[in-house]
Amino acid sequence: MELEYACAALEAVLFAAGEPMETDRLAEALGMTAAEIESAAHTLEIALEASHSGLQLLQLGASWQLTTRADFAEQIRAALEVKRNTPLSNAAMEALTIIAYNQPVTKGFVERVRGVDSGSVVNTLVERGLLEEAGRIEVPGRPVTYRTTPHFLRTFGLQSLGDLPPLPTDSEQDLFELQTEDGEDIPDEPETVQELDNLETIETAEAETD
């Protein structure tokens, strides 16, 4: 495959993907070797820079991603009418924390820990790219499990899940302890993040109860 055509094919695939793609996956899709992908990627990177393109090619470990340049962030926001980053609600932060420390888990797991319906909150986190489906549990109803995404790591400045801060001890403030604007404590729900040793058994019992 000619280098020029390989660069164009690589650019098209990465543009359509909209997310990082591993070198081996790109090689398989384009019928090229990993070395050829590396060569085409570096050539494309230089070409985009030389043409002052609004796009840039980033290497993320063993993956490649085509992104817009930070210089045009304001124009992109204006064109797409994207709202500025909206802080996550307390409910969303609770659900995200539960899933981050216990993943992969189901919506039912999150609801048992929080004590309230959490379906819409989890759906919102999925829409914002912080969570993704992680498969299904082989129990009646086959509930979907969720886990955090690479976007979650980038958003919170983490290199890996191993960088998550340790859970608080009994002597420390609870993760879910909230306060009103007047400074009054809001009762915790629940007091701690529960660790369930046998999620599959609990999901089965829950399905049978339903």
Buried (B, 14 or more C-beta within 10 A) or exposed (E): EEEEEBBBBBBEBBEEBEEBBBBEBBBEBBEBEBEBBBBBBEBBBEBBEEEEBEBBBEBEEEBBBBBEBEEEEEEEEEEEEEEEEEEBEEBBBBBBBBBBBBBBBBBBBBBBBBEEEBEEBBEBBBEBBBBBEBEEBEBEBEBBBBBBBBBBBEBEEBEEEEEBEEEBEEEEEBBBEBEEEEEEEEEBEEEBBEEBEEBEEBBBEBBEEE
